[in-house]
Amino acid sequence: MRIEFTNRRHAVAASRIAFEAQVDDRPVWCSVSIDALNDRFDKNGTSSHALLSAFEANRASIEKAARNALSKNGGQSVELETGDFK
């Protein structure tokens, strides 16, 4: 399974950051929760700007967790939570 991440991302209702992956040339939306950003990456913002900044600053770790989840679930949509980061 080939997984690549695009630059498409946005804050969703100030509680998640959604971001797009391409799985075998098919777009798949993933997201990471505000709790995961705050718990795992020691961020405390709730504004869209703060969430996007936290996502960008930790993008490699977030994409790694998403890649692991996508590989396990056959390339279906992923909603990352704190427990998805090791």
C-alpha positions in Angstrom: 0.0 0.0 0.0 1.5 3.4 -1.0 0.7 6.2 1.4 1.5 9.9 0.8 0.4 13.0 2.6 -0.7 16.2 0.8 -0.7 19.7 2.1 -4.5 19.8 2.5 -5.4 20.3 6.2 -7.8 22.4 8.2 -9.2 22.8 11.7 -12.5 21.2 12.3 -14.8 22.8 14.8 -11.7 23.8 16.8 -11.5 20.2 18.1 -9.5 18.4 15.4 -7.1 19.0 12.6 -8.2 17.1 9.5 -5.5 16.3 6.9 -5.4 14.4 3.6 -3.5 11.3 2.7 -3.3 9.7 -0.7 -3.6 5.9 -0.3 -2.9 4.1 -3.6 -3.9 7.3 -5.4 -7.2 7.6 -3.5 -7.8 10.6 -1.2 -8.4 9.6 2.5 -9.1 12.1 5.2 -7.4 11.7 8.6 -7.6 13.8 11.7 -5.9 14.3 15.0 -7.8 15.5 18.1 -7.1 18.6 20.2 -6.5 16.3 23.1 -3.8 14.4 21.3 -2.1 17.6 20.3 -2.3 19.0 23.9 -1.4 15.7 25.6 1.3 14.4 23.4 2.9 17.6 22.2 2.4 19.8 25.3 0.3 22.3 23.5 -2.5 24.2 25.2 -4.2 26.2 22.5 -7.8 25.8 21.3 -7.9 28.4 18.5 -7.8 27.2 14.9 -4.4 29.0 14.5 -3.0 27.3 17.6 -4.1 23.9 16.5 -2.7 24.3 13.0 0.6 25.6 14.4 0.8 22.5 16.7 0.0 20.2 13.7 2.7 21.8 11.6 5.3 21.7 14.3 4.7 18.0 14.9 3.7 17.0 11.4 6.3 14.2 11.0 5.1 12.4 14.2 1.5 12.9 13.3 2.0 11.5 9.8 3.9 8.6 11.2 1.1 7.7 13.6 -1.4 8.1 10.7 0.7 5.9 8.4 0.7 3.2 11.0 -3.0 3.4 11.5 -3.7 3.4 7.7 -1.5 0.4 7.2 -3.4 -1.5 9.9 -6.9 -0.6 8.8 -6.5 -1.1 5.1 -6.3 2.6 4.2 -9.6 3.8 5.7 -10.1 7.1 7.3 -8.2 7.6 10.6 -9.1 9.7 13.7 -5.9 9.9 15.8 -6.2 10.2 19.6 -3.6 10.4 22.4 -3.3 6.6 22.6 -2.2 6.4 18.9 1.1 8.1 19.8 3.8 6.0 21.4 
